[in-house]
């Protein structure tokens, strides 16, 4: 070994650090993508949608079902499932959620828990074809950067998540329609009075949340075996990030989701996969038990 | 002033006696229905259904006190039940041959329930609503993880064998005895709930739920009250878990998942939160609906049916099955008088909680 070259242990540590950090950010972005739909729906219709994870599940399991049952190519299954889940989300709002009183006073939680049970069972009994299955890979390319091993498939998911966030936040902040959406979210009565079609805005928002959920479902499916419960973990983590970061805003909860993904991966790296669950949930307990109250303030949340 | 106080105290005693009487009649009704169903069907299956309903009802009473009275949502109730069941399974090899073994087990279950209630309840004092829900989910997930990770103690995914409870010539291997013990525990739990409802602590819980500031202004300590609600709820679930262990004979982690916690919350809301009758209706819902769906040959469809029922109940009877007759009466009255049901329900005479919980 030439003199002055870093020792192997340091190189290994650096490549591990790159690997763990990229994996953590990737996982956190997937949580954030799941969370993004929850935030959109909450901000526009003031409803906490516990069934959102099942819309995510329809994205992965539904497209896999199309591939297995009808032998359609992957791209066609994805092209069908994204608008399909958007329509399911819109119908959920139109048929069920809109019948809730405003503010829902906690009934939204219970109602969407009911939908969660019904959708999960639909996934188990109709969409799931036997035991959990691997999702077809978008690409099986792999490459090594700074000694760390990466799968192109996962990096596509990471890039897509970033693009969706940037475009959505720019749309909401920089465009006229985005401004109208935010105005309708802030005060639907005044927005209605000004002549905006708040019902249509709400419908479009639920549809967008559904489409993003389907995309998140496909990217999560590329990582783990797909069955009716495969999105539960991501849903819980997304809710954790949303509730800690605040459902009334975008940037902080999305950063919280990425932070959670990073923490999870680093914690697992140091302690082993077996301690992942107590590590993550222990962190949640610590934050909720000890964080200063002003960080945990909840706005726009009407609870029973 | 003194007369007013005496009148109020007398009214409270009357309401309590009324609720006790109604509850006793209800319990006799359950026994009669179970006996009749068993005779008509010629099997002991109705005893099993009724025993599991009683176990669920006992657990739901605890959650109803926590969520219905003190307004604290919990998605860790299944974990408290699991704690009781696993404690029983763990102690069973030592207590099986001891005189008074079941009493020792129950004592340990209650003690651990108190500790678990304090453990979850203390951090829960800082948060409400969704944050509280996530906090309790965190505890439940760690508990579920512990059941697998601590496999030398818990048996891991295989679970732990419990066996039957033997008391003299009686054994829980017999459905009728299982039913008797479960009903007895649920009866005690119900009577304690009625007593608690009209006690200063019960009133402090509802006052804290409705307005913490007002509660503080009359000398109630909200933190203390909320913590006690968590402890009581955990003890109810723990005792239900003790009985569940003897009902099911072997405990496995599959009984205490996130969905168990969700189903308990669903049952409280469907039955009618804060009401004893609601706890029984919720308990029956958790047992009868799956059996009903299974009788059509597809038990897997239970969550679909359950989800649809939940959606319908929230939209049509948001206060639960137990308050459905009152809602129908209000609706009929409003049709005849032209007043809305909500206005009628504001009358103190119609407010359900003022009549106790029977």
Interface residues (C-beta under 8 A of the other chain):
Chain A: X48 X96 X99 X100 X106 X107 X109 X110 X111 X113 X114 X115 X116 X117 X118 X119 X120 X121 X122 X124 X125 X232 X236 X239 X240 X243 X244 X247 X274 X277 X278 X281 X282 X284 X285 X288 X289 X293 X296 X298 X301 X303 X304
Chain B: X71 X73 X122 X123 X126 X127 X128 X129 X130 X131 X133 X134 X135 X137 X138 X139 X141 X142 X145 X146 X149 X258 X259 X262 X265 X266 X269 X298 X300 X301 X302 X303 X304 X306 X307 X308 X309 X310 X311 X314 X315 X318
